[in-house]
Amino acid sequence: MDKVVAARSNFELIMPTTSKSGRAPLDLPLRLDRAVGSQALQVYGGLRSAILDGRLAAGLRLPSTRSLAQQFGVKRNAVVIAYEHLQSDGLADARTGSGTFVATLPAPARKTKQLAAAPPNIRKQAIRPFALGRTYADPQLLRRLAGATRRRIMKADDAAFGYGDPRGDAELRSQIARYLATSRGFICDPACVLIVNGIQHGMRLFVEALLQPGDAVWMEDPGYPVARRTLTRAGLKVVPVPVDAEGLDVRAGEKRAGLAKAAYVTPSHQFPTGVTMSMARRIALVEWARSAKAWLLEDDYDSEFRYGGPPLTALAGIGGGDRVIYLGTFSKLLGAGLRLAYMVLPPAALDQVIAVREGHDRFPPSFMAGAVAELMADGFLADHIRRMRRRYRSSRDAAVAALERAAGHALKIVSPQQGLHLLALLPDGLPADAAAAIRAQAKVETWLLSETRQKANGPDGFILGFGGHDAAELAAAATALGHAARIYVEGLR
Ligand SMILES: Cc1ncc(COP(=O)(O)O)c(C=O)c1O
């Protein structure tokens, strides 16, 4: 009967075994055909097919004859003979004093296994100017993060290495509560803070805990497409509610779906228009939520970066706290790659959301969270915000100046007082594909305003991310976009 030797997972049957360190792997994921001739032939046959189909990668050091004989339960001499056969076939090389290695074969000799399914269609990360979601990988920040993470790992005891609180690292939760009180004017109990791996993740936990598929949810229009997708994928009925110069139009929402169960809003800095929701609208929204017993999902994604004036208090801080699920993130402040964000829950929602969290992934990882808490506690994060504000403000100014110079009247630039993106609006009345044509001509990476709308309404334009990009590259891209817009618009006259 066949004996399966260390076939640990399907993964190993597909992925070539490599050994960068030059050490032999502990065991080989091989199956010996025990029905075939001698033990030497069985070992030879198993290794030969693994080399030919790519499971054993070129350059891999094969285990010693003694250890392979032990794994396979065969005589050592059988392995010695098998290795000699492989060498004479050109499939392995013996290097005196260091062992036997899988030989490098000409490409056609190998028949590397293909994954059965077509590769998944994964969107490439946008990186060129004006891609959104980019932040500066500040060397000082990286050094401090590396040091703090290392310290955490070095002093970890059994408890720190084991299962944790479903809400996440206690130190980070209490630092976040402190930060929200001083920067966002909203007092919360660290017990109500939940660490999540992104705002989307927080939204999913909320939806699963507190809504039912088919429930109506207000969504800003234009609005953040990622949030819209998250709500739609959760089986909710997404109701577009227009945004004007005061933010989400609460009366229009009430007319369209007064009994909706929730509303998704970005009141501090509406995405993508950049509008700050007026106090009158905030109060109207909170009143609606109270009377409709609806939840407000407040996405406060970039309030750290204000370039003028103090930020308005978060919705969660203006007396609507019992209906507001507050979502904050470190994606802009530090970097999206950390996958570190948080939600603050009203006490009435806490148990249900925690139960859902435990059903998904039990609890979030704690080492990076603890390191970020350390940076918050010792004031580094506040310094980082100050430094990044200066940096991003000058990137914004460089992009705005270059756009205005190159575009003339073809673009109306809305320079933001907050955040990491700006808006460049085209004149009204252009053909529907004008913005896409200009983007293609300028070869810049930008979302179009129309791509964030559910209902066509008003002029199109460009949502331009300026965080994390080199200022000179930004200015060059801004000039290209401005010129392309000008040529297009003037060409229609
Ligand atoms: C409106 C809005 N919400 C949330 C996020 C991202 O948050 P996270 O990375 O925590 O999912 C972004 C990122 O650009 C955003 O624009």
The ligand as a Gaussian input file, in Angstrom:
#p B3LYP/6-31G(d) Opt

LIG

0 1
 C      -14.273000      57.677000       3.054000
 C      -13.223000      56.679000       3.437000
 N      -13.461000      55.822000       4.429000
 C      -12.544000      54.892000       4.801000
 C      -11.329000      54.804000       4.169000
 C      -10.320000      53.735000       4.490000
 O      -10.392000      53.179000       5.721000
 P       -9.747000      51.767000       6.029000
 O       -8.438000      51.658000       5.334000
 O       -9.644000      51.755000       7.512000
 O      -10.722000      50.741000       5.535000
 C      -11.033000      55.677000       3.134000
 C       -9.737000      55.557000       2.450000
 O       -9.370000      56.211000       1.558000
 C      -12.004000      56.630000       2.763000
 O      -11.751000      57.457000       1.743000

